[in-house]
Amino acid sequence: MLRDLQLAPELQASIVTFLCSIVSSMLPIDVKVYTMTAISDMLKVFAASLILPELLVQSISSGLDDYTNDQRGDIGSLLRSESISAASRWLSIERSEDSSQAIVQRLVRLAMEKLIKVRYQAWSCLQDCWTVVFSDIPLESRYQHQVDVSSFEYYSQLIHLLSIKWLRNSIIHGLTSSTAGGNEDVGHAAGDALMLYTYELDEVLQPSTIESFVQILLADLDKSVAKDDREVVPILDMLCFLLEQVDSDLLGPVIGTYQSQISSTIDKLHSPIADIARIQ
């Protein structure tokens, strides 16, 4: 049987290296999807004797980060979807904490992104490993159907993971996708959940939390200035959302702290070839 298949370490290393090179290549997305399926199967078959784990984590992470677009739209979602299956297999092996964190960070982001199919798959994976990965945060509700992962309650449960510092970037990235780039209902659910979480914090944590949001978004914006507007505009929309929703007494000092960075980034954004949506 396939489970009993044994490969010499050198041969297994060659296969892993070959498969991972495809995921990081410029080959068509369909080829990468089939390759990720093969990687997922390897994780199942060779779980007890798997080698080159760092390379496998790197490839799974690359698949989870793929947002390739063409005339068909977000075709990278096909690879993200298949990579979630591989991530689920990886987490079931329970490897090192560092490698698990790299995958969990991406799953949390995907569990909050705008595409409902990917969001539900990522949530299902997190739900299965929640008690192991987030031992200090109780899983209050389980969501077994795709339609359930667009609600205010759903986003509220995930947003409480903001208390884990190594997840903050992932959560803000996911919220930016849903709040600024998703449909209206999802945007309201995600945005309302974020604001409620913020206002329920004590007076000591509120300013630092708001500052971390702005700091993350400005850093993302600075890195995305030269990129496609599909990446830039949602970040700008999220910053505008915070400006509109957060009390000026809280946000004012934060804006003052990052005034020079904001001015510099705005100058870069307002290039002669800037898109109308970006300028607005």
C-alpha positions, -999 to 999 in steps of 0.1 A, spaced: 0 0 0 10 36 -5 13 42 32 40 15 34 60 30 6 96 37 16 121 58 -2 158 63 3 165 97 19 184 108 -11 156 100 -35 130 116 -12 152 147 -9 154 149 -47 116 146 -51 109 173 -24 134 197 -39 119 192 -74 83 197 -62 92 228 -42 111 243 -71 79 241 -92 59 260 -65 84 289 -65 87 289 -103 70 310 -130 51 279 -143 13 282 -149 -9 282 -118 -25 249 -128 9 231 -127 16 246 -92 -18 234 -80 -11 198 -91 23 201 -75 9 213 -42 -15 183 -43 16 160 -46 33 178 -17 1 173 4 2 135 -5 38 133 5 31 148 39 5 121 44 26 92 32 60 101 46 49 119 78 70 97 101 102 100 80 98 134 62 130 152 54 137 189 43 109 202 65 120 238 62 118 237 24 83 222 26 71 249 49 86 275 26 67 261 -3 34 257 15 38 293 27 45 305 -8 13 288 -20 -7 304 8 7 338 -3 -1 334 -40 -23 362 -54 -16 358 -91 -41 376 -113 -47 374 -150 -77 380 -173 -96 353 -154 -92 371 -121 -76 359 -89 -63 325 -102 -39 325 -72 -69 315 -51 -67 280 -67 -32 275 -53 -41 291 -19 -70 267 -16 -48 236 -24 -21 250 -1 -45 251 28 -50 213 24 -12 209 26 -11 232 56 -37 211 74 -16 180 68 16 198 80 -1 210 112 -13 175 120 23 163 120 31 188 148 65 200 137 85 228 153 68 258 167 85 283 144 74 264 112 39 260 126 37 298 133 47 306 97 18 286 84 -7 296 111 0 333 104 -10 328 68 -41 307 77 -53 334 100 -49 360 72 -68 338 48 -95 330 73 -103 368 72 -98 375 35 -126 385 11 -130 352 -9 -155 331 10 -144 298 -3 -108 304 7 -120 320 40 -140 289 49 -112 264 40 -87 284 61 -112 286 90 -119 248 89 -82 242 92 -77 266 121 -108 252 138 -93 217 138 -60 227 154 -73 256 175 -69 240 210 -33 232 202 -22 264 185 -43 289 206 -43 271 239 -49 303 259 -78 315 238 -111 295 240 -129 285 208 -163 299 216 -181 289 184 -176 264 156 -187 272 120 -195 242 99 -210 259 68 -195 283 43 -223 308 48 -214 311 85 -180 327 79 -193 361 68 -209 371 101 -200 397 127 -197 369 153 -173 350 131 -150 380 127 -152 389 164 -139 355 174 -109 358 151 -102 394 160 -96 383 196 -64 367 183 -50 402 181 -38 396 217 -12 373 201 15 397 189 29 374 162 -6 373 145 -13 411 144 1 417 109 -18 387 95 -51 399 111 -47 434 98 -39 421 63 -69 399 64 -92 426 77 -80 450 50 -90 425 24 -125 420 39 -132 455 51 -119 474 21 -120 448 -7 -149 425 1 -186 429 -5 -206 453 16 -220 428 41 -186 412 48 -170 447 50 -195 458 76 -191 426 97 -153 428 97 -152 465 103 -178 464 131 -160 435 148 -127 454 147 -142 486 162 -160 467 190 -128 449 199 -109 482 200 -134 500 222 -136 471 246 -99 474 254 -88 492 285 -74 527 284 -39 515 285 -41 490 256 -63 511 233 -36 537 221 -9 511 216 -33 488 197 -45 516 174 -9 526 168 0 491 158 -28 491 133 -16 523 117 21 513 118 13 480 100 -8 497 73 17 524 67 45 499 63 24 479 39 15 510 20 51 521 17 60 486 3 31 487 -21 34 522 -36 50 510 -68 26 480 -72 -7 475 -88 -37 496 -74 -54 464 -65 -29 462 -36 -27 499 -28 -63 510 -28 -76 485 -1 -48 497 23 -58 533 17 -94 525 22 -86 507 55 -66 538 67 -96 560 58 -119 536 77 -98 540 108 -98 578 104 -136 578 102 -143 553 129 -117 558 156 -121 586 181 -99 616 173 -85 617 208 -71 582 202 -60 586 166 -47 621 168 -15 614 187 -8 584 165 -12 604 133 11 630 148 38 604 156 38 592 119 32 625 102 65 626 83 60 590 71 25 597 61 35 629 41 64 610 24 41 581 14 14 605 1 40 622 -21 49 588 -36 13 579 -42 5 611 -60 28 603 -90 20 617 -125 7 583 -135 -14 576 -104 -48 560 -109 -79 581 -100 -89 556 -72 -55 560 -56 -56 598 -57 -91 599 -42 
